[in-house]
């Protein structure tokens, strides 16, 4: 079976559940033992619909960077820096402490205050007060997690982002988006025919995807706020693998309208197509480099699927992977220094991350059927689809492979994840 057929079949089957707002569940299956010790003290409140401190604790725990203190070991519950007994937390070997409180509630409006404290120096690193509606309390909690993460690691947080994914159950496909912790799922599109290959626009306002709802493959662009969508490509043959240019004006895509599948760019303002590859082999799965200068794609022109690079104008094609007998489905890190991919040997498929400079590949998952990697917007983790024991699910892994979390539905599998910018 050639790799394009395999990619299509994997997309057509086992993609996950119609859910009536069922939520993804997350299990941390591997954790780092050497994470930074952090304690999130339960926030003082008179009762809120969301436990903000619990959300923050869960966010930081699944990042792979921190070792969280369980509430049962806390000897006190301060809600402000002035109430903190720093020697008490030093004795618990904590490096950092987060305290806070939630006030208000009248008319569904809340005031959220938090402080990030350096336990060893007995001082404050961050302190903010934020207003939030009841509906936005989880988002506020994720934003606080982002601020804490950036302050302690120097990297931007990705907790307030979203993920898109495809589900299928009872012959119905759904394209959905949810918070990165699996909450607040929303259905973007539903079809009795397959939906595939979701891709976020750089400003997160639109999603491009493939739909077979008209019995043939077509590429759509949908505005998330309104649900308005436009069919932008429905040529004879394959219309697949859309990905956005960094400036949001073009899509790179796979078309076979001239015979064999090749890589094209489509100007969304003018409709103009530019053919980048002219191979008799299968060229597919294009992805833009963060600076927009190059496109990496999968091709079997060398006999087996490998990654190749071409300039976004269509010149200078070159092969960039040589380790392993299968390398496909590239995803660039936001800084352009790494490429995640499906790395295969002898029918065993895992997620590998290649250093663009040295071309060395570090395999970070255990396989045997891992696919569809997508970098987090901060470059700290990779989300991907996996299948074990007949169950399809999503998983996220830190770049060193030490932190692993599994995301799944209780009533089905889920595939083709895409992390929002």
C-alpha positions as a printed Julia matrix, in Angstrom:
421×3 Matrix{Float64}:
   0.0    0.0     0.0
   1.57   3.34   -1.0
   1.83   6.02    1.65
  -0.74   8.37    0.08
  -3.37   5.61    0.1
  -2.38   4.77    3.66
  -2.71   8.41    4.68
  -6.15   8.65    3.11
  -7.35   5.41    4.68
  -6.13   6.46    8.11
  -8.05   9.66    7.65
 -11.22   7.91    6.49
 -11.45   5.44    9.34
 -11.09   5.79   13.11
 -11.47   9.52   13.44
 -13.9    9.97   16.63
 -17.25  10.48   18.18
 -20.3   12.58   17.51
 -20.44  13.66   21.09
 -23.19  15.85   22.22
 -20.64  18.15   23.84
 -18.75  15.23   25.36
 -15.39  16.36   26.62
 -11.94  14.99   26.0
 -10.43  13.3    29.02
  -6.74  13.64   29.84
  -4.58  11.04   31.56
  -0.95  11.86   32.35
   0.73   8.56   31.47
   4.34   9.64   32.0
   5.67  12.52   34.08
   8.98  14.21   34.75
  10.62  13.49   38.11
  12.97  16.45   37.88
  10.4   19.18   37.28
  10.51  22.54   39.06
   8.65  22.25   42.42
   5.56  24.48   42.39
   2.6   24.66   44.78
  -0.76  26.06   43.66
  -2.74  26.88   46.8
  -6.53  26.59   46.35
  -7.84  30.09   45.65
 -10.12  31.64   48.27
 -13.63  32.18   46.92
 -17.23  32.21   47.94
 -18.06  29.61   45.33
 -17.4   29.84   41.59
 -18.49  27.64   38.68
 -14.82  26.89   37.89
 -12.04  25.9    40.29
  -9.41  28.24   38.85
  -6.53  26.98   40.97
  -7.28  23.38   39.94
  -7.19  24.36   36.26
  -3.85  26.13   36.73
  -2.44  23.15   38.63
  -3.52  20.74   35.88
  -2.1   22.98   33.14
   1.32  23.23   34.74
   1.36  19.53   35.66
   0.84  18.37   32.09
   3.46  20.75   30.64
   6.28  18.47   31.75
   8.24  21.34   33.28
   6.92  21.29   36.83
   6.47  18.97   39.8
   3.25  19.99   41.5
   2.65  19.71   45.24
  -0.49  17.74   46.1
  -2.97  19.68   48.22
  -2.9   17.05   50.95
   0.68  18.02   51.81
  -0.09  21.72   52.26
  -0.03  22.77   55.89
  -1.83  26.09   55.28
  -3.99  27.73   52.6
  -2.88  31.38   52.26
  -4.72  33.49   49.69
  -2.31  36.44   49.57
   1.43  37.0    49.87
   1.05  38.72   53.21
  -0.36  35.52   54.72
   2.44  33.27   53.49
   4.85  31.7    55.96
   7.8   31.19   53.6
   9.84  28.89   55.93
   6.86  26.52   55.95
   6.99  26.17   52.14
  10.79  26.03   52.13
  10.53  23.03   54.46
   8.3   21.4    51.83
  11.09  21.93   49.25
   8.96  24.2    47.09
  10.64  26.66   44.74
   7.53  28.63   43.83
   4.11  29.26   45.26
   0.9   30.59   43.69
  -1.81  32.11   45.87
  -4.99  33.9    44.89
  -8.63  34.69   45.42
 -11.78  35.07   43.4
 -14.33  37.71   44.31
 -17.59  39.06   42.96
 -20.11  36.9    41.19
 -22.89  39.47   40.99
 -24.27  39.53   37.47
 -21.91  36.71   36.51
 -18.8   38.93   36.79
 -15.76  37.92   38.82
 -12.48  39.47   39.93
  -9.54  37.06   39.92
  -6.33  37.95   41.74
  -3.17  35.87   41.9
   0.45  36.17   42.99
   3.43  34.07   41.95
   5.96  33.94   44.79
   9.61  32.91   44.93
   9.76  30.72   48.03
  13.54  30.7    48.34
  13.81  34.5    48.09
  10.57  35.14   50.0
   9.39  37.62   47.35
   6.86  38.19   44.59
   7.56  37.49   40.92
   4.12  38.26   39.46
   0.89  39.76   40.69
  -2.23  40.46   38.62
  -5.91  41.2    39.02
  -8.17  40.13   36.14
 -11.89  40.53   35.51
 -13.82  37.65   34.0
 -17.34  36.59   33.19
 -18.52  33.23   34.46
 -18.3   31.82   30.92
 -14.65  32.92   30.6
 -13.32  31.7    33.95
 -11.58  28.67   32.44
  -9.97  30.87   29.79
  -8.83  33.25   32.52
  -7.3   30.33   34.39
  -5.45  29.24   31.23
  -4.16  32.79   30.75
  -2.81  32.79   34.29
  -1.11  29.46   33.55
   0.47  31.02   30.46
   1.85  33.93   32.51
   3.27  31.65   35.18
   4.78  29.3    32.6
   6.49  32.15   30.75
   7.84  33.72   33.93
   9.36  30.47   35.17
  10.6   28.99   31.88
  11.2   31.98   29.62
   8.92  30.37   27.01
   5.44  31.5    26.11
   2.64  29.36   27.49
   0.2   27.5    25.24
  -2.59  26.67   27.67
  -5.03  29.3    26.4
  -4.82  27.96   22.85
  -7.18  25.47   21.21
  -6.89  22.2    19.32
  -8.84  21.06   16.28
  -9.46  17.37   15.61
 -11.63  15.04   13.58
 -14.03  12.52   15.08
 -16.13   9.74   13.62
 -18.81   7.48   14.99
 -21.77   5.72   13.44
 -20.6    6.78    9.95
 -20.69  10.47   10.88
 -17.6   12.66   10.8
 -17.24  15.81   12.86
 -14.64  18.53   12.86
 -14.33  19.92   16.37
 -12.27  22.38   18.37
 -11.66  22.38   22.12
  -9.47  23.95   24.76
  -6.07  22.3    25.07
  -7.24  20.52   28.22
 -10.2   19.02   26.37
 -12.92  21.28   27.75
 -15.41  23.45   25.81
 -15.66  21.3    22.66
 -17.47  22.86   19.7
 -18.52  21.19   16.47
 -17.41  23.14   13.4
 -18.63  20.81   10.66
 -20.57  17.54   10.44
 -20.84  15.2     7.47
 -21.92  11.66    6.63
 -18.77  11.59    4.48
 -15.18  11.94    5.75
 -13.73  15.22    7.03
  -9.95  15.5     7.08
  -6.83  17.64    7.55
  -7.9   20.63    9.68
  -5.48  23.57    9.56
  -5.66  26.82   11.56
  -5.17  30.23   10.0
  -2.36  32.23   11.65
  -4.87  34.56   13.34
  -6.94  31.58   14.59
 -10.11  33.0    13.01
 -10.48  30.38   10.25
  -9.91  26.7     9.65
  -9.2   25.03    6.33
 -10.14  21.37    5.91
 -10.98  18.63    3.42
 -14.55  17.38    3.05
 -15.96  14.55    0.95
 -19.55  15.69    1.51
 -20.11  16.1    -2.26
 -18.7   12.56   -2.77
 -15.41  13.96   -4.02
 -12.63  15.7    -2.12
 -12.91  19.48   -1.75
 -11.1   22.02    0.41
 -13.12  24.48    2.47
 -12.19  27.55    4.51
 -14.54  28.27    7.41
 -14.82  31.38    9.6
 -15.12  30.19   13.18
 -17.04  33.16   14.57
 -19.87  32.98   12.03
 -19.73  29.46   10.57
 -19.53  30.97    7.09
 -17.47  28.81    4.77
 -16.19  28.83    1.23
 -15.18  25.98   -1.05
 -11.78  27.04   -2.38
 -10.6   23.95   -4.25
 -12.54  21.16   -5.95
 -10.46  20.11   -8.92
 -10.63  16.67  -10.56
  -8.79  14.09   -8.48
  -7.1   14.74   -5.14
  -7.71  17.98   -3.25
  -5.89  17.54    0.04
  -3.6   18.6     2.87
  -4.27  22.36    3.07
  -1.93  24.43    5.26
  -1.81  28.2     5.72
   1.0   30.53    4.77
   2.35  32.53    7.74
   0.67  35.7     6.46
  -2.71  33.99    6.03
  -3.11  34.9     2.35
  -2.36  31.52    0.78
  -2.82  27.8     1.22
  -0.31  25.14    0.28
  -2.17  22.03   -0.88
  -1.96  18.77   -2.79
  -3.71  18.56   -6.17
  -3.66  15.82   -8.81
  -5.62  17.71  -11.46
  -2.7   17.45  -13.89
  -2.03  13.75  -13.25
   0.2   12.82  -10.33
  -0.23  14.56   -6.94
   1.87  17.73   -6.72
   2.29  20.64   -4.34
   0.57  23.92   -5.21
  -0.04  27.23   -3.5
  -3.45  28.88   -3.74
  -3.86  32.64   -3.36
  -7.07  33.01   -1.37
  -7.64  36.58   -2.55
  -7.26  35.99   -6.28
  -7.74  32.23   -6.64
  -4.42  31.98   -8.49
  -2.62  28.63   -8.35
   1.15  28.18   -8.44
   2.5   24.68   -9.06
   5.65  24.1    -6.99
   6.55  20.48   -7.79
   6.42  18.64  -11.1
   7.27  15.07  -10.15
   5.71  11.87  -11.48
   5.82  10.57   -7.91
   3.41  11.35   -5.08
   4.08  14.75   -3.5
   1.78  15.59   -0.59
   1.42  16.97    2.98
   2.97  20.43    2.46
   3.77  22.66    5.44
   5.19  26.2     5.43
   8.32  27.2     7.29
   7.52  29.91    9.9
   9.18  32.62    7.81
   7.21  31.61    4.7
  10.32  31.1     2.59
  10.12  27.32    2.21
   7.64  24.45    2.1
   8.44  20.97    3.38
   6.46  18.09    1.88
   6.35  14.3     1.72
   7.37  12.49   -1.47
   8.11   8.92   -2.49
  10.23  10.01   -5.46
  13.24   8.26   -3.88
  11.35   4.98   -3.56
  10.08   5.47   -0.02
   8.32   8.38    1.67
  10.78  11.04    2.82
  10.66  14.77    3.52
  11.71  17.26    0.88
  11.98  21.03    0.88
  11.2   23.53   -1.87
  11.15  27.31   -1.8
   7.68  28.84   -1.64
   8.29  30.15   -5.16
   8.95  26.63   -6.44
  12.73  26.43   -6.77
  15.55  24.46   -5.17
  13.91  21.14   -4.33
  16.03  18.99   -2.0
  15.61  15.96    0.21
  16.05  16.67    3.94
  15.52  13.28    5.69
  17.78  10.25    5.27
  17.4    8.33    8.54
  14.73   5.62    8.61
  12.72   4.1     5.77
   9.67   6.34    6.31
   9.49  10.05    7.17
   6.24  11.94    6.52
   3.66  14.47    7.76
   5.98  17.31    8.8
   5.18  20.01   11.35
   7.49  22.98   11.91
   8.23  24.29   15.39
   7.31  27.98   15.74
  10.97  29.04   15.72
  11.68  26.99   12.58
  14.54  25.11   14.23
  12.79  21.74   14.51
  10.47  19.59   12.4
   8.22  16.94   13.93
   7.34  14.03   11.66
   6.09  10.46   11.49
   9.29   8.41   11.57
   8.98   4.77   10.53
  11.13   1.67   10.45
   9.92  -1.81    9.59
   6.24  -0.9     9.9
   6.67   0.76   13.31
   5.61   4.41   13.21
   6.63   6.9    15.91
   6.92  10.66   16.24
  10.4   12.01   15.67
  11.72  15.56   15.95
  14.49  16.64   13.6
  16.94  19.43   14.31
  16.86  21.44   11.08
  20.51  22.45   11.42
  22.08  19.06   12.07
  19.32  16.91   10.49
  19.52  14.54   13.47
  16.2   12.93   14.5
  15.17  12.28   18.09
  12.32   9.76   18.44
  10.02  10.83   21.31
   7.1    8.36   21.24
   6.78   4.6    21.57
   4.56   3.78   18.58
   3.63   1.54   16.9
   0.98   3.56   15.03
   1.63   7.24   15.82
   0.78   9.91   13.24
  -0.26  13.51   12.53
   2.15  15.48   14.76
   1.43  19.16   15.45
   3.66  21.51   17.44
   2.3   23.56   20.31
   2.55  27.31   19.61
   5.32  27.64   22.2
   7.31  24.75   20.74
   7.39  22.89   24.07
   5.16  19.93   23.17
   3.87  17.97   20.19
   0.33  16.65   19.93
  -0.26  13.59   17.74
  -2.7   10.79   17.0
  -2.07   7.26   18.17
  -3.77   3.88   18.17
  -3.33   1.02   20.6
  -5.53  -1.97   21.27
  -8.02  -0.86   18.64
  -8.54   2.53   20.34
  -7.66   5.77   18.56
  -6.77   8.73   20.75
  -4.66  11.87   20.92
  -1.51  12.24   22.93
   0.83  15.12   23.7
   4.5   14.69   24.5
   7.27  17.02   25.62
  10.24  17.34   23.27
  12.44  15.27   25.54
   9.78  12.54   25.66
   9.63  12.61   29.47
   6.12  14.0    29.78
   3.25  12.23   28.07
  -0.48  12.88   28.28
  -3.27  10.94   26.63
  -6.47  12.61   25.44
  -9.46  10.51   24.5
 -13.22  10.17   24.5
 -15.1    7.66   26.59
 -17.25   6.77   23.59
 -14.85   6.77   20.68
 -11.48   7.63   19.15
 -10.07  10.88   17.84
  -7.56  11.74   15.1
  -5.85  14.42   13.02
  -5.05  16.98   15.73
  -3.97  20.54   14.91
  -2.78  22.89   17.64
  -3.83  26.52   17.12
  -1.08  29.15   16.65
